[in-house]
Amino acid sequence: MNEKRKGRPDFLLLFLTFFLVGFGLIMIFSASYPIAIAKHDYSWHYVMKQGIFAFFGLFLMFVFMSVPLERWKKASPLLLLLTLLMLAFVLVRSGDVNGARRWFALGGFTLQPSELAKLTVIVYLATIISRKGEQIRDFRRGLIPVVTVVGLILLLVLKQPDFGTVLILAGMAVTILLVGDADLRHLFLLGLSLVPIFLYLAFSKSYRLNRINSFLSPFDDPEGSGYQLIQSLDAFKHGGFTGTGIGHSIQKIFYLPEAHTDFIFAVIGEELGFVGTSLLIITFFLFIWRGFRAALKSNDFYALMLGIGIVMMIFLQFLLNVGAAVGVLPITGVPLPFISYGGSSLVLCLASTGILLNISRASHPKRQENRRNSKK
């Protein structure tokens, strides 16, 4: 790709990103102020912290919008090493929070290395596949070394434990490998061999089993494992078609756990109703469409894999979060991209969107040149 000749970024994609971040800040304040007052005696506590991360994330987005994509290839080994070290560090040095070791403190903020792992897997796979070329179709010399590295990252994330992120990482990896022309039969056999492992992981821990039971029959234990989902469904029921209005949710007042994080979509459903949630879903699908469009119109195979990986990352997070909130998927603790409270997730989404916008810029000059040539 000729990095010196770049056009404008996809302004619709850029606008949608700003809209989602701004809307997220509004909803975080609305969903968090009861718990912020109770815990910190300051209603703006969570939204102020999220605002700092939003500023930093937007800064990275604009930086990555201009960084030549080839530099990500050179940075891939360092990024992989840093991610592995951080994932190992968080297991031995971080504090236990609700039975999980996913975060470590840095300057009054908490960082979640598994978020960095998402971008690392995308960059690593795009880089290694672009270098291997047709060799990726060779099971022993092409696919197995790649899967081994990704598997190590998945194992470290699973040890935290963070099953939701493992699902996202696995979905992204399979998608990039398919785009990278890996042999479909090899991927199918590999996936088939992993089914028993995933079943064991899903049923071996009591809290995961409780989540599955609450998903299948939440009203069997309304005060226990089914409580969170029932409160979420009550929020949507209370919101109805047009909602109660921003700031007027009842469920967020200590009825719905994690109202400003994992279940912020339920608060949106209560305050903005079916109309508001539908418009938000449409906004996400517009974002995903423009992201896929930018990737598919790229003239560089490496950029194509990067773009598809980033869009899949955001789409899978969106799918798992919304699906859990409305009761069509088990609860996995995955945040809603750009919207949920959580600095690591927000920064990762914005930084990755910067790469996506970079890809959208790089496709313009070639298309213009092709149009000029077609007229001659």
LORO-463631 format. One record per residue (C-alpha): x, y, z; residue in one letter; residue number from 1. Coordinates in pm, whole numbers, padded with zeros to 5 digits, always signed. Each point is the difference from the previous one (the first is absolute). Layout:
REM residues N
+--------+--------+--------+------+------+
!      x !      y !      z ! resn ! resi !
+--------+--------+--------+------+------+
!      X !      Y !      Z !    a !  NUM !
...
+--------+--------+--------+------+------+
REM end
This chain:
REM residues 376
+--------+--------+--------+------+------+
!      x !      y !      z ! resn ! resi !
+--------+--------+--------+------+------+
! +00000 ! +00000 ! +00000 !    m !    1 !
! +00125 ! +00348 ! -00078 !    n !    2 !
! -00010 ! +00160 ! +00343 !    e !    3 !
! +00085 ! +00345 ! -00135 !    k !    4 !
! -00322 ! +00029 ! -00197 !    r !    5 !
! -00292 ! +00004 ! +00238 !    k !    6 !
! -00341 ! +00151 ! -00034 !    g !    7 !
! -00250 ! +00108 ! +00259 !    r !    8 !
! -00127 ! -00238 ! +00266 !    p !    9 !
! -00351 ! -00137 ! -00011 !    d !   10 !
! -00181 ! +00294 ! +00160 !    f !   11 !
! -00316 ! -00201 ! +00070 !    l !   12 !
! +00206 ! -00254 ! +00194 !    l !   13 !
! +00171 ! +00286 ! +00184 !    l !   14 !
! -00333 ! +00166 ! +00081 !    f !   15 !
! -00150 ! -00327 ! +00125 !    l !   16 !
! +00300 ! -00048 ! +00228 !    t !   17 !
! -00039 ! +00346 ! +00155 !    f !   18 !
! -00374 ! -00055 ! +00036 !    f !   19 !
! +00045 ! -00333 ! +00181 !    l !   20 !
! +00262 ! +00142 ! +00237 !    v !   21 !
! -00211 ! +00308 ! +00079 !    g !   22 !
! -00314 ! -00207 ! +00048 !    f !   23 !
! +00195 ! -00239 ! +00220 !    g !   24 !
! +00112 ! +00282 ! +00231 !    l !   25 !
! -00359 ! +00122 ! +00035 !    i !   26 !
! -00127 ! -00348 ! +00083 !    m !   27 !
! +00286 ! -00076 ! +00239 !    i !   28 !
! -00088 ! +00310 ! +00200 !    f !   29 !
! -00367 ! -00094 ! -00001 !    s !   30 !
! +00064 ! -00363 ! +00097 !    a !   31 !
! +00276 ! +00061 ! +00254 !    s !   32 !
! -00097 ! +00302 ! +00206 !    y !   33 !
! -00191 ! -00197 ! +00270 !    p !   34 !
! +00293 ! -00231 ! +00068 !    i !   35 !
! +00249 ! +00287 ! -00044 !    a !   36 !
! -00173 ! +00198 ! +00275 !    i !   37 !
! -00025 ! -00306 ! +00225 !    a !   38 !
! +00364 ! -00107 ! -00041 !    k !   39 !
! +00184 ! +00326 ! -00070 !    h !   40 !
! -00242 ! +00275 ! +00110 !    d !   41 !
! +00042 ! +00155 ! -00345 !    y !   42 !
! -00248 ! -00061 ! -00283 !    s !   43 !
! +00253 ! +00077 ! -00276 !    w !   44 !
! +00263 ! -00248 ! +00123 !    h !   45 !
! -00034 ! -00267 ! -00269 !    y !   46 !
! -00076 ! +00225 ! -00294 !    v !   47 !
! +00300 ! +00222 ! +00079 !    m !   48 !
! +00233 ! -00302 ! +00001 !    k !   49 !
! -00156 ! -00127 ! -00322 !    q !   50 !
! +00043 ! +00346 ! -00152 !    g !   51 !
! +00374 ! -00015 ! +00066 !    i !   52 !
! +00024 ! -00336 ! -00174 !    f !   53 !
! -00214 ! +00133 ! -00287 !    a !   54 !
! +00240 ! +00292 ! -00049 !    f !   55 !
! +00301 ! -00233 ! +00001 !    f !   56 !
! -00173 ! -00248 ! -00230 !    g !   57 !
! -00095 ! +00271 ! -00250 !    l !   58 !
! +00358 ! +00125 ! +00005 !    f !   59 !
! +00124 ! -00350 ! -00087 !    l !   60 !
! -00269 ! -00030 ! -00266 !    m !   61 !
! +00127 ! +00307 ! -00184 !    f !   62 !
! +00363 ! -00112 ! +00042 !    v !   63 !
! -00069 ! -00348 ! -00136 !    f !   64 !
! -00200 ! +00152 ! -00284 !    m !   65 !
! +00329 ! +00132 ! -00138 !    s !   66 !
! +00250 ! -00272 ! +00100 !    v !   67 !
! +00107 ! -00200 ! -00310 !    p !   68 !
! -00151 ! -00347 ! +00018 !    l !   69 !
! +00336 ! -00159 ! -00077 !    e !   70 !
! +00122 ! +00113 ! +00342 !    r !   71 !
! -00247 ! -00235 ! +00163 !    w !   72 !
! +00180 ! -00288 ! -00170 !    k !   73 !
! +00329 ! +00112 ! +00152 !    k !   74 !
! -00160 ! +00055 ! +00340 !    a !   75 !
! -00177 ! -00338 ! +00004 !    s !   76 !
! +00274 ! -00198 ! +00188 !    p !   77 !
! +00035 ! +00272 ! +00264 !    l !   78 !
! -00375 ! +00030 ! +00038 !    l !   79 !
! -00030 ! -00377 ! +00039 !    l !   80 !
! +00275 ! -00012 ! +00263 !    l !   81 !
! -00149 ! +00292 ! +00194 !    l !   82 !
! -00345 ! -00160 ! -00001 !    t !   83 !
! +00131 ! -00337 ! +00123 !    l !   84 !
! +00195 ! +00168 ! +00281 !    l !   85 !
! -00299 ! +00208 ! +00107 !    m !   86 !
! -00234 ! -00299 ! -00006 !    l !   87 !
! +00246 ! -00198 ! +00214 !    a !   88 !
! +00059 ! +00294 ! +00233 !    f !   89 !
! -00369 ! +00054 ! +00070 !    v !   90 !
! -00034 ! -00365 ! +00108 !    l !   91 !
! +00275 ! +00020 ! +00264 !    v !   92 !
! -00013 ! +00361 ! +00116 !    r !   93 !
! -00356 ! +00129 ! -00033 !    s !   94 !
! -00258 ! -00011 ! +00275 !    g !   95 !
! -00297 ! -00235 ! -00003 !    d !   96 !
! -00324 ! +00177 ! -00100 !    v !   97 !
! -00315 ! -00216 ! +00014 !    n !   98 !
! +00212 ! -00310 ! -00053 !    g !   99 !
! +00186 ! +00141 ! -00303 !    a !  100 !
! +00349 ! +00134 ! -00061 !    r !  101 !
! -00044 ! +00221 ! -00305 !    r !  102 !
! +00116 ! +00346 ! +00107 !    w !  103 !
! +00299 ! +00172 ! +00154 !    f !  104 !
! +00015 ! +00351 ! +00137 !    a !  105 !
! +00206 ! +00275 ! -00160 !    l !  106 !
! -00013 ! +00360 ! +00125 !    g !  107 !
! -00350 ! -00025 ! +00145 !    g !  108 !
! -00139 ! -00178 ! -00306 !    f !  109 !
! -00040 ! -00369 ! -00077 !    t !  110 !
! +00126 ! -00159 ! -00321 !    l !  111 !
! -00125 ! -00324 ! -00154 !    q !  112 !
! +00268 ! -00176 ! -00210 !    p !  113 !
! -00254 ! -00229 ! -00166 !    s !  114 !
! -00128 ! +00304 ! -00191 !    e !  115 !
! +00346 ! +00053 ! -00147 !    l !  116 !
! +00005 ! -00370 ! -00087 !    a !  117 !
! -00285 ! +00057 ! -00247 !    k !  118 !
! +00199 ! +00247 ! -00209 !    l !  119 !
! +00314 ! -00209 ! +00039 !    t !  120 !
! -00169 ! -00311 ! -00146 !    v !  121 !
! -00129 ! +00204 ! -00295 !    i !  122 !
! +00340 ! +00155 ! -00078 !    v !  123 !
! +00189 ! -00327 ! +00056 !    y !  124 !
! -00226 ! -00208 ! -00224 !    l !  125 !
! -00011 ! +00261 ! -00278 !    a !  126 !
! +00380 ! +00031 ! +00011 !    t !  127 !
! +00085 ! -00370 ! +00011 !    i !  128 !
! -00255 ! -00099 ! -00266 !    i !  129 !
! +00119 ! +00275 ! -00236 !    s !  130 !
! +00355 ! -00132 ! +00042 !    r !  131 !
! -00082 ! -00370 ! -00030 !    k !  132 !
! -00217 ! +00045 ! -00307 !    g !  133 !
! -00112 ! -00334 ! -00143 !    e !  134 !
! +00188 ! -00183 ! +00278 !    q !  135 !
! -00291 ! +00074 ! +00236 !    i !  136 !
! -00186 ! -00281 ! -00180 !    r !  137 !
! +00263 ! -00247 ! +00121 !    d !  138 !
! -00134 ! -00149 ! +00325 !    f !  139 !
! +00332 ! -00083 ! +00166 !    r !  140 !
! +00226 ! +00283 ! -00113 !    r !  141 !
! -00261 ! +00270 ! -00056 !    g !  142 !
! -00305 ! -00034 ! +00224 !    l !  143 !
! +00130 ! -00179 ! +00311 !    i !  144 !
! +00270 ! +00258 ! +00093 !    p !  145 !
! -00254 ! +00283 ! -00034 !    v !  146 !
! -00267 ! -00182 ! +00201 !    v !  147 !
! +00256 ! -00082 ! +00272 !    t !  148 !
! +00080 ! +00367 ! +00059 !    v !  149 !
! -00367 ! +00102 ! +00002 !    v !  150 !
! -00077 ! -00297 ! +00225 !    g !  151 !
! +00255 ! +00120 ! +00255 !    l !  152 !
! -00171 ! +00340 ! +00014 !    i !  153 !
! -00339 ! -00168 ! +00036 !    l !  154 !
! +00132 ! -00216 ! +00285 !    l !  155 !
! +00137 ! +00300 ! +00191 !    l !  156 !
! -00330 ! +00187 ! -00042 !    v !  157 !
! -00195 ! -00306 ! +00107 !    l !  158 !
! +00208 ! -00026 ! +00318 !    k !  159 !
! -00121 ! +00346 ! +00112 !    q !  160 !
! -00277 ! -00129 ! -00062 !    p !  161 !
! -00167 ! +00191 ! -00286 !    d !  162 !
! -00205 ! -00241 ! -00212 !    f !  163 !
! -00174 ! +00281 ! -00189 !    g !  164 !
! +00329 ! +00140 ! -00131 !    t !  165 !
! +00112 ! -00352 ! -00091 !    v !  166 !
! -00309 ! -00036 ! -00222 !    l !  167 !
! +00073 ! +00335 ! -00166 !    i !  168 !
! +00366 ! -00084 ! -00058 !    l !  169 !
! -00089 ! -00340 ! -00144 !    a !  170 !
! -00267 ! +00147 ! -00229 !    g !  171 !
! +00238 ! +00269 ! -00125 !    m !  172 !
! +00280 ! -00250 ! -00060 !    a !  173 !
! -00219 ! -00236 ! -00202 !    v !  174 !
! -00133 ! +00288 ! -00211 !    t !  175 !
! +00347 ! +00136 ! -00079 !    i !  176 !
! +00127 ! -00349 ! -00084 !    l !  177 !
! -00291 ! -00049 ! -00240 !    l !  178 !
! +00068 ! +00335 ! -00165 !    v !  179 !
! +00368 ! -00095 ! -00010 !    g !  180 !
! -00090 ! -00307 ! -00209 !    d !  181 !
! +00072 ! -00266 ! +00261 !    a !  182 !
! -00133 ! -00342 ! -00095 !    d !  183 !
! -00364 ! -00023 ! +00109 !    l !  184 !
! +00032 ! -00373 ! +00068 !    r !  185 !
! +00291 ! +00058 ! +00236 !    h !  186 !
! -00194 ! +00267 ! +00189 !    l !  187 !
! -00308 ! -00223 ! +00021 !    f !  188 !
! +00198 ! -00294 ! +00140 !    l !  189 !
! +00183 ! +00228 ! +00241 !    l !  190 !
! -00327 ! +00153 ! +00116 !    g !  191 !
! -00156 ! -00344 ! +00039 !    l !  192 !
! +00288 ! -00112 ! +00219 !    s !  193 !
! -00050 ! +00303 ! +00225 !    l !  194 !
! -00372 ! -00060 ! +00060 !    v !  195 !
! +00059 ! -00239 ! +00296 !    p !  196 !
! +00236 ! +00253 ! +00157 !    i !  197 !
! -00254 ! +00282 ! -00028 !    f !  198 !
! -00273 ! -00223 ! +00141 !    l !  199 !
! +00223 ! -00093 ! +00292 !    y !  200 !
! +00084 ! +00365 ! +00064 !    l !  201 !
! -00365 ! +00098 ! -00015 !    a !  202 !
! -00114 ! -00262 ! +00249 !    f !  203 !
! +00307 ! -00045 ! +00224 !    s !  204 !
! -00044 ! +00320 ! +00202 !    k !  205 !
! -00308 ! +00056 ! +00212 !    s !  206 !
! -00035 ! +00368 ! -00091 !    y !  207 !
! +00002 ! -00082 ! -00373 !    r !  208 !
! -00256 ! -00274 ! +00057 !    l !  209 !
! -00213 ! +00249 ! +00194 !    n !  210 !
! +00016 ! +00242 ! -00292 !    r !  211 !
! -00115 ! -00271 ! -00240 !    i !  212 !
! -00282 ! -00101 ! +00236 !    n !  213 !
! -00105 ! +00363 ! +00046 !    s !  214 !
! -00003 ! +00043 ! -00378 !    f !  215 !
! -00214 ! -00310 ! -00054 !    l !  216 !
! -00233 ! +00041 ! +00300 !    s !  217 !
! +00054 ! +00333 ! +00179 !    p !  218 !
! -00328 ! -00021 ! +00193 !    f !  219 !
! +00101 ! -00329 ! +00166 !    d !  220 !
! +00228 ! +00202 ! +00228 !    d !  221 !
! -00129 ! +00359 ! -00012 !    p !  222 !
! +00195 ! +00112 ! +00309 !    e !  223 !
! +00321 ! -00176 ! -00098 !    g !  224 !
! +00149 ! -00091 ! -00336 !    s !  225 !
! -00298 ! +00137 ! -00194 !    g !  226 !
! -00018 ! +00332 ! +00183 !    y !  227 !
! +00216 ! +00208 ! -00238 !    q !  228 !
! -00177 ! -00113 ! -00316 !    l !  229 !
! -00346 ! +00045 ! +00155 !    i !  230 !
! +00087 ! +00357 ! +00104 !    q !  231 !
! +00131 ! +00068 ! -00350 !    s !  232 !
! -00320 ! -00128 ! -00160 !    l !  233 !
! -00204 ! +00207 ! +00246 !    d !  234 !
! +00191 ! +00308 ! -00117 !    a !  235 !
! -00102 ! -00060 ! -00362 !    f !  236 !
! -00357 ! -00070 ! +00108 !    k !  237 !
! -00014 ! +00322 ! +00201 !    h !  238 !
! +00144 ! +00200 ! -00288 !    g !  239 !
! -00261 ! -00116 ! -00246 !    g !  240 !
! -00008 ! +00160 ! -00343 !    f !  241 !
! +00127 ! +00354 ! +00069 !    t !  242 !
! +00172 ! -00038 ! +00339 !    g !  243 !
! -00023 ! +00187 ! +00329 !    t !  244 !
! +00243 ! +00274 ! -00107 !    g !  245 !
! +00372 ! +00042 ! +00059 !    i !  246 !
! +00074 ! +00000 ! +00372 !    g !  247 !
! -00331 ! -00160 ! +00100 !    h !  248 !
! +00097 ! -00367 ! +00020 !    s !  249 !
! -00121 ! -00183 ! +00309 !    i !  250 !
! +00203 ! -00317 ! -00048 !    q !  251 !
! +00335 ! +00180 ! +00025 !    k !  252 !
! -00082 ! +00103 ! +00358 !    i !  253 !
! +00157 ! -00312 ! +00153 !    f !  254 !
! -00232 ! -00251 ! -00168 !    y !  255 !
! +00205 ! -00078 ! -00311 !    l !  256 !
! +00361 ! -00105 ! +00077 !    p !  257 !
! +00274 ! +00144 ! -00225 !    e !  258 !
! -00244 ! +00257 ! -00142 !    a !  259 !
! +00275 ! +00228 ! -00134 !    h !  260 !
! +00226 ! -00280 ! -00128 !    t !  261 !
! -00120 ! -00337 ! -00129 !    d !  262 !
! -00373 ! +00085 ! +00008 !    f !  263 !
! -00003 ! +00359 ! -00120 !    i !  264 !
! -00204 ! -00113 ! -00303 !    f !  265 !
! -00285 ! -00089 ! +00239 !    a !  266 !
! +00010 ! +00354 ! +00145 !    v !  267 !
! -00012 ! +00137 ! -00354 !    i !  268 !
! -00300 ! -00223 ! -00065 !    g !  269 !
! -00177 ! +00131 ! +00309 !    e !  270 !
! +00075 ! +00368 ! -00057 !    e !  271 !
! -00027 ! +00015 ! -00380 !    l !  272 !
! -00227 ! -00296 ! -00064 !    g !  273 !
! -00028 ! -00211 ! -00312 !    f !  274 !
! +00051 ! +00309 ! -00216 !    v !  275 !
! +00330 ! +00091 ! +00165 !    g !  276 !
! +00144 ! -00350 ! +00005 !    t !  277 !
! -00100 ! -00053 ! -00364 !    s !  278 !
! +00176 ! +00319 ! -00105 !    l !  279 !
! +00310 ! -00103 ! +00194 !    l !  280 !
! +00003 ! -00342 ! -00165 !    i !  281 !
! -00037 ! +00167 ! -00341 !    i !  282 !
! +00292 ! +00228 ! +00088 !    t !  283 !
! +00218 ! -00301 ! +00083 !    f !  284 !
! -00095 ! -00176 ! -00322 !    f !  285 !
! +00084 ! +00315 ! -00196 !    l !  286 !
! +00338 ! +00005 ! +00173 !    f !  287 !
! +00058 ! -00367 ! -00082 !    i !  288 !
! -00109 ! +00051 ! -00361 !    w !  289 !
! +00234 ! +00296 ! -00051 !    r !  290 !
! +00282 ! -00194 ! +00164 !    g !  291 !
! -00048 ! -00301 ! -00226 !    f !  292 !
! -00032 ! +00233 ! -00298 !    r !  293 !
! +00331 ! +00169 ! +00080 !    a !  294 !
! +00176 ! -00336 ! +00040 !    a !  295 !
! -00146 ! -00157 ! -00313 !    l !  296 !
! +00084 ! +00303 ! -00216 !    k !  297 !
! +00363 ! -00008 ! +00111 !    s !  298 !
! +00255 ! -00091 ! -00264 !    n !  299 !
! +00232 ! -00161 ! +00256 !    d !  300 !
! -00055 ! -00355 ! +00129 !    f !  301 !
! +00163 ! +00085 ! +00334 !    y !  302 !
! -00233 ! +00297 ! +00048 !    a !  303 !
! -00297 ! -00220 ! -00091 !    l !  304 !
! +00082 ! -00246 ! +00279 !    m !  305 !
! +00060 ! +00279 ! +00252 !    l !  306 !
! -00330 ! +00167 ! -00087 !    g !  307 !
! -00207 ! -00319 ! +00007 !    i !  308 !
! +00154 ! -00097 ! +00334 !    g !  309 !
! -00080 ! +00337 ! +00159 !    i !  310 !
! -00358 ! +00002 ! -00126 !    v !  311 !
! -00054 ! -00357 ! +00125 !    m !  312 !
! +00139 ! +00094 ! +00341 !    m !  313 !
! -00252 ! +00282 ! +00039 !    i !  314 !
! -00286 ! -00202 ! -00149 !    f !  315 !
! +00056 ! -00299 ! +00230 !    l !  316 !
! +00016 ! +00223 ! +00308 !    q !  317 !
! -00321 ! +00171 ! -00108 !    f !  318 !
! -00170 ! -00335 ! -00067 !    l !  319 !
! +00101 ! -00161 ! +00332 !    l !  320 !
! -00094 ! +00306 ! +00207 !    n !  321 !
! -00338 ! +00070 ! -00159 !    v !  322 !
! -00083 ! -00371 ! -00021 !    g !  323 !
! +00065 ! -00043 ! +00373 !    a !  324 !
! -00203 ! +00309 ! +00094 !    a !  325 !
! -00311 ! -00117 ! -00188 !    v !  326 !
! +00038 ! -00364 ! +00106 !    g !  327 !
! +00081 ! -00168 ! -00332 !    v !  328 !
! +00362 ! -00077 ! +00096 !    l !  329 !
! +00162 ! -00098 ! +00332 !    p !  330 !
! +00156 ! +00277 ! +00210 !    i !  331 !
! +00373 ! +00026 ! -00072 !    t !  332 !
! +00091 ! +00336 ! +00153 !    g !  333 !
! +00095 ! +00155 ! -00335 !    v !  334 !
! -00038 ! +00383 ! -00013 !    p !  335 !
! -00199 ! +00181 ! -00267 !    l !  336 !
! +00260 ! +00159 ! -00233 !    p !  337 !
! +00043 ! +00379 ! +00038 !    f !  338 !
! -00296 ! +00011 ! +00244 !    i !  339 !
! +00070 ! -00201 ! +00318 !    s !  340 !
! +00211 ! +00143 ! +00280 !    y !  341 !
! +00353 ! -00138 ! -00025 !    g !  342 !
! +00309 ! +00188 ! -00108 !    g !  343 !
! +00198 ! -00290 ! -00145 !    s !  344 !
! -00285 ! -00103 ! -00228 !    s !  345 !
! -00068 ! +00356 ! -00116 !    l !  346 !
! +00365 ! +00078 ! -00075 !    v !  347 !
! +00040 ! -00330 ! -00187 !    l !  348 !
! -00312 ! +00061 ! -00212 !    c !  349 !
! +00104 ! +00356 ! -00088 !    l !  350 !
! +00362 ! -00091 ! -00076 !    a !  351 !
! -00117 ! -00287 ! -00221 !    s !  352 !
! -00249 ! +00230 ! -00175 !    t !  353 !
! +00295 ! +00227 ! -00078 !    g !  354 !
! +00159 ! -00287 ! -00194 !    i !  355 !
! -00331 ! -00061 ! -00175 !    l !  356 !
! -00023 ! +00367 ! -00099 !    l !  357 !
! +00358 ! -00022 ! -00124 !    n !  358 !
! -00102 ! -00289 ! -00225 !    i !  359 !
! -00294 ! +00204 ! -00130 !    s !  360 !
! +00238 ! +00286 ! -00088 !    r !  361 !
! +00240 ! -00224 ! -00188 !    a !  362 !
! -00265 ! -00131 ! -00238 !    s !  363 !
! -00101 ! +00337 ! -00146 !    h !  364 !
! +00295 ! +00091 ! -00226 !    p !  365 !
! +00008 ! -00334 ! -00179 !    k !  366 !
! -00371 ! +00006 ! -00069 !    r !  367 !
! +00030 ! +00350 ! -00143 !    q !  368 !
! +00291 ! -00113 ! -00217 !    e !  369 !
! -00200 ! -00298 ! -00126 !    n !  370 !
! -00289 ! +00228 ! -00092 !    r !  371 !
! +00234 ! +00231 ! -00189 !    r !  372 !
! +00157 ! -00294 ! -00186 !    n !  373 !
! -00341 ! -00138 ! -00092 !    s !  374 !
! -00085 ! +00328 ! -00173 !    k !  375 !
! +00306 ! -00008 ! -00219 !    k !  376 !
+--------+--------+--------+------+------+
REM end
